[in-house]
Amino acid sequence: DNGDLDQAGEDGAFKLTGLDWGEYELMETKAPEGHDPISAPITVTIDAKHTTVNIGDVSNAKTPAKVTYDPNGGEGQTPGYDGHVGDTPEASENKFTNKDECKEFAGWNTQKDGKGTKYTDKQAVTLKGDITLYAQWKRDPACKADLVYDKNSPDATGETAGHTGWKGDQATIAANGFTNEGYTFQGWNTQADGKGMTYQKGDKLTLPA
């Protein structure tokens, strides 16, 4: 839309008539979608020698747009993409790694917390401007770890609930739920013969793999 004075009557064209003699500057204030307006005005002179002026075609440069990849807790480099608005590059294959061996790549997202738009490797990304895709990480199921309490006597009865977590988690040692007539509970140990690490209720234990 070039305003009420435009007499061209068609998209992509511009025509003015009945101008007084003089020098005029035409400035583009809005470019076609995905393009930038021209940076400098077009100067037009209307006089006795130039009663009709054709400014010719005006070319608009495409608006630059890029994709940047953020490791979001990982490390390394994943190459980005430099292009233009309207491009549809494929989301890059992940090249980041994570120091936490129990975290594995789980795709890309437009938000760090994973609450934005999700993308998988090779999925098309339609560029409407610059965009940052954040690596998403999930727990590797192989890193699950269980803390189990053993009554360590065929005569003991009762139950002590264990803890299911992940390698590296801090588990809080539970209170004893077993009873064994004639014996007093002395604590927990990582070995049945008591020659391992000793723990009491409330102590912290780092779960192994």
Backbone torsions as a table, in degrees:
resi	resn	phi	psi	omega
1	ASP	NA	115.4	-178.7
2	ASN	-100.6	12.4	176.7
3	GLY	95.2	178.0	-174.7
4	ASP	-70.0	-22.8	-177.1
5	LEU	-80.6	-16.2	-177.5
6	ASP	-70.4	127.2	-178.6
7	GLN	-110.7	8.5	-177.2
8	ALA	-69.3	-39.7	177.2
9	GLY	73.7	15.1	178.5
10	GLU	-148.3	153.4	178.8
11	ASP	-67.2	144.9	176.4
12	GLY	81.2	5.7	179.7
13	ALA	-131.5	158.9	-178.5
14	PHE	-147.2	129.1	-177.0
15	LYS	-143.8	130.9	175.5
16	LEU	-126.4	142.0	176.2
17	THR	-130.8	163.9	175.3
18	GLY	74.2	23.3	179.8
19	LEU	-77.5	143.0	171.5
20	ASP	-69.9	156.4	176.7
21	TRP	-63.9	144.0	-179.9
22	GLY	154.0	-175.2	179.5
23	GLU	-106.8	133.0	-177.4
24	TYR	-125.2	150.5	174.2
25	GLU	-118.7	127.0	176.2
26	LEU	-103.2	121.1	179.5
27	MET	-118.2	127.1	178.5
28	GLU	-80.7	122.3	-178.8
29	THR	-101.6	-16.6	179.0
30	LYS	-146.7	127.1	-178.7
31	ALA	-99.8	165.1	174.1
32	PRO	-57.6	153.4	-178.2
33	GLU	-55.0	133.2	179.3
34	GLY	85.6	6.6	-179.1
35	HIS	-131.2	158.7	177.9
36	ASP	-97.1	145.0	173.9
37	PRO	-62.5	152.8	176.6
38	ILE	-63.3	145.0	-170.0
39	SER	-82.6	-23.3	-177.1
40	ALA	-121.6	148.0	178.6
41	PRO	-69.1	154.7	174.6
42	ILE	-97.8	122.1	-178.0
43	THR	-92.3	130.7	-179.0
44	VAL	-127.1	132.0	177.5
45	THR	-112.0	126.4	176.8
46	ILE	-109.7	118.0	178.0
47	ASP	-153.3	-166.8	-176.7
48	ALA	-60.7	-31.7	-178.9
49	LYS	-90.9	-15.1	-176.3
50	HIS	-131.3	72.8	178.6
51	THR	-84.9	-21.4	174.5
52	THR	-129.7	125.1	-178.5
53	VAL	-125.2	128.0	175.6
54	ASN	-109.1	114.4	-177.1
55	ILE	-81.9	-4.5	177.2
56	GLY	75.0	-166.3	-178.9
57	ASP	-77.3	141.3	175.3
58	VAL	-113.3	119.5	-177.6
59	SER	-98.7	134.3	176.9
60	ASN	-106.1	133.4	176.5
61	ALA	-74.2	144.4	176.4
62	LYS	-65.1	145.2	178.8
63	THR	-74.0	124.2	179.4
64	PRO	-63.2	147.6	175.6
65	ALA	-153.4	146.7	-177.8
66	LYS	-140.6	158.7	173.9
67	VAL	-112.1	126.3	176.7
68	THR	-116.0	139.9	-178.9
69	TYR	-109.0	129.6	-177.6
70	ASP	-110.4	130.0	-177.4
71	PRO	-69.1	-21.7	174.2
72	ASN	51.5	51.3	-179.4
73	GLY	104.3	-15.1	177.0
74	GLY	-90.4	-164.2	178.7
75	GLU	-149.3	165.3	-178.4
76	GLY	106.0	-162.7	-177.3
77	GLN	-133.4	135.3	169.2
78	THR	-123.4	115.6	-175.5
79	PRO	-58.0	139.2	177.9
80	GLY	-88.8	-164.9	-178.9
81	TYR	-135.7	130.7	175.3
82	ASP	-113.7	118.3	-179.0
83	GLY	-152.5	-135.4	-175.8
84	HIS	-140.8	160.9	174.6
85	VAL	-56.1	134.2	-178.4
86	GLY	98.8	-17.1	176.7
87	ASP	-66.1	156.0	178.6
88	THR	-130.8	66.4	178.7
89	PRO	-69.3	158.1	175.1
90	GLU	-81.6	141.2	174.3
91	ALA	-59.6	135.9	-173.8
92	SER	-69.0	153.2	169.7
93	GLU	-68.6	136.0	-177.7
94	ASN	-65.5	131.3	175.4
95	LYS	-115.9	-0.7	-179.7
96	PHE	-77.6	157.0	171.8
97	THR	-125.2	167.7	180.0
98	ASN	-127.7	131.6	179.8
99	LYS	-61.5	-29.5	177.8
100	ASP	-77.3	107.2	-175.9
101	GLU	-65.3	-10.8	179.7
102	CYS	-95.4	7.7	177.1
103	LYS	-112.9	133.5	178.3
104	GLU	-124.3	152.8	-176.6
105	PHE	-63.7	138.2	-176.6
106	ALA	-130.8	23.1	176.7
107	GLY	108.2	-174.2	-178.3
108	TRP	-114.1	156.4	176.8
109	ASN	-149.1	151.4	179.7
110	THR	-77.1	-6.8	176.1
111	GLN	-128.1	147.0	-179.3
112	LYS	-58.0	-40.1	-175.0
113	ASP	-81.6	2.8	176.7
114	GLY	79.9	9.8	-176.8
115	LYS	-96.2	7.8	178.5
116	GLY	-96.4	-146.5	179.1
117	THR	-85.7	132.7	-178.1
118	LYS	-91.7	145.8	174.1
119	TYR	-137.5	142.9	173.9
120	THR	-104.2	165.4	175.2
121	ASP	-54.1	136.0	176.0
122	LYS	76.2	-1.4	177.3
123	GLN	-75.9	139.4	-178.2
124	ALA	-68.0	136.8	176.9
125	VAL	-116.0	114.2	179.1
126	THR	-83.9	118.7	-175.1
127	LEU	-84.6	120.8	173.3
128	LYS	-109.8	2.9	-177.3
129	GLY	159.6	-170.7	177.1
130	ASP	-64.1	144.1	-179.8
131	ILE	-143.1	141.8	174.1
132	THR	-112.6	128.9	176.3
133	LEU	-108.7	126.6	-176.4
134	TYR	-99.2	131.6	175.9
135	ALA	-63.0	138.4	176.1
136	GLN	-110.2	139.9	-176.5
137	TRP	-124.1	142.0	176.7
138	LYS	-130.9	162.1	179.6
139	ARG	-69.0	137.5	174.3
140	ASP	-78.5	120.5	-178.9
141	PRO	-54.5	-25.3	-179.3
142	ALA	-67.7	-12.6	-177.3
143	CYS	-96.5	9.3	175.5
144	LYS	-64.5	145.0	179.8
145	ALA	-141.2	139.9	-179.2
146	ASP	-116.8	136.3	171.3
147	LEU	-103.8	115.3	-176.0
148	VAL	-114.8	137.1	177.6
149	TYR	-102.0	126.3	-177.8
150	ASP	-108.5	134.5	-178.4
151	LYS	-70.4	-18.2	172.0
152	ASN	56.2	29.1	174.9
153	SER	-165.8	134.1	178.8
154	PRO	-67.3	-17.8	-177.0
155	ASP	-93.8	-12.4	-178.5
156	ALA	-73.2	149.1	178.8
157	THR	-129.8	170.6	178.7
158	GLY	102.6	-169.3	-176.1
159	GLU	-151.3	142.0	172.6
160	THR	-126.8	115.7	-176.3
161	ALA	-66.5	135.8	179.7
162	GLY	-85.9	-165.9	-177.0
163	HIS	-137.1	129.3	175.2
164	THR	-108.2	126.6	-178.6
165	GLY	-152.1	-145.6	-176.6
166	TRP	-130.4	152.3	176.8
167	LYS	-51.2	129.2	179.9
168	GLY	94.3	-14.1	177.4
169	ASP	-66.4	152.5	173.7
170	GLN	-96.5	115.6	177.8
171	ALA	-100.8	142.6	177.0
172	THR	-93.2	127.0	-177.9
173	ILE	-66.4	132.9	-175.5
174	ALA	-82.9	161.8	172.6
175	ALA	-71.8	150.0	-179.9
176	ASN	-69.4	131.1	177.1
177	GLY	-111.1	2.8	180.0
178	PHE	-93.0	155.1	171.0
179	THR	-131.3	148.9	179.6
180	ASN	-146.5	106.7	-173.6
181	GLU	-54.4	128.7	179.3
182	GLY	89.7	-1.2	-178.2
183	TYR	-127.7	148.9	176.8
184	THR	-110.3	131.2	-179.1
185	PHE	-65.3	132.0	-177.5
186	GLN	-111.6	-8.4	-177.8
187	GLY	132.5	-174.0	-179.8
188	TRP	-109.4	153.0	178.7
189	ASN	-144.6	148.6	-178.6
190	THR	-75.7	-6.2	176.3
191	GLN	-128.5	146.1	-177.8
192	ALA	-61.9	-30.9	-178.4
193	ASP	-87.7	4.5	176.7
194	GLY	78.5	9.5	-176.7
195	LYS	-95.2	7.7	178.7
196	GLY	-97.9	-148.2	178.2
197	MET	-82.3	134.0	-179.2
198	THR	-99.5	139.0	179.5
199	TYR	-134.3	149.3	174.2
200	GLN	-119.3	165.9	178.3
201	LYS	-51.2	131.6	177.5
202	GLY	92.3	-14.2	176.7
203	ASP	-66.4	160.4	177.8
204	LYS	-104.3	139.4	178.2
205	LEU	-131.7	129.9	177.7
206	THR	-83.9	121.7	-176.1
207	LEU	-70.1	131.0	175.6
208	PRO	-82.6	176.7	176.3
209	ALA	-68.0	NA	NA
